[in-house]
């Protein structure tokens, strides 16, 4: 069994141990030498070039992804050449374009914030006026970790975005959404295989700092019952409705009036599921490989009452993560460390730690304290 992963980031890197355990030959097409997944990088090349990707794909049984940025023409070239691609172009198209995502989710009858497609400042100002004087504007393509997202009270705050879409000559537009009054952010991760089997992990609570995920608590506190059922039902409906194969992460808002709304989608392993590597029977990375190979999915139960994942953002100002190992590992022997093999840089996700246990306060403390050792 040979699985080809397009993209050489930390998600591809964290598939490597799962592939070894399953006896899967994992091969990576990395964007550049020395990336996180260099251990499995069979090739370095441009994922936007169809010939490069086709040459890579001919050596594997199925192609999957570390990110959603492979162009549609390249994806269709793979399919036309008879390559098995999971998730497929039609599903990935929805993850690549936030306007299409909102339209498709609305067509499926799933709960989303009130939204509109806008092409002018006047349209945006009208939407803002109709929604309490504030709104969230997003660029439809390319944004992640808070990029391409702004909370605005006037169209003037995104004037350069309108200039860009006017100059590209392709009839571009922006996505505007209501500013949701939410109590907290949640995420529901599920997996689906081509034969239709689905599996869901517990819904988790995510904590964002500057638009970047900082912490994940699994399961989300106070989520047992209706909330957990609704979150799982929504994510499974999306996976089935869009024909997603592999892991799907659905980022959610829990509103102050007790609604659950879909915020974003990721059709690959996701930061909100990293806790599963140490806290669940089956990690999201093993599950993703099982799903794209159409193997029976693994159990998603938890090893302890709580798992807390804390991202290491930025890393030390001088030196490497390894320079802090003695202090972190000796001081927090029950915490699991995952180093992404990246050079430290402000705001960059360079690793994460996970703690599990039966007392949430203790687990949170251990995870935060261990992560803090690596950050100045």
Helices and strands as residue ranges (DSSP letters): E 2-6, H 10-22, E 25-30, G 38-40, E 41-44, H 50-57, E 62-65, H 72-80, H 89-96, H 98-107, E 115-118, H 121-130, E 135-139, E 149-152, G 155-158, H 159-167, E 174-178, E 182-192, E 198-200, E 204-209, E 212-218, H 226-242, E 246-255, E 260-266, G 271-273, H 276-279, H 284-292, E 306-313, G 321-324, H 325-331, E 336-339, E 349-357, H 360-373
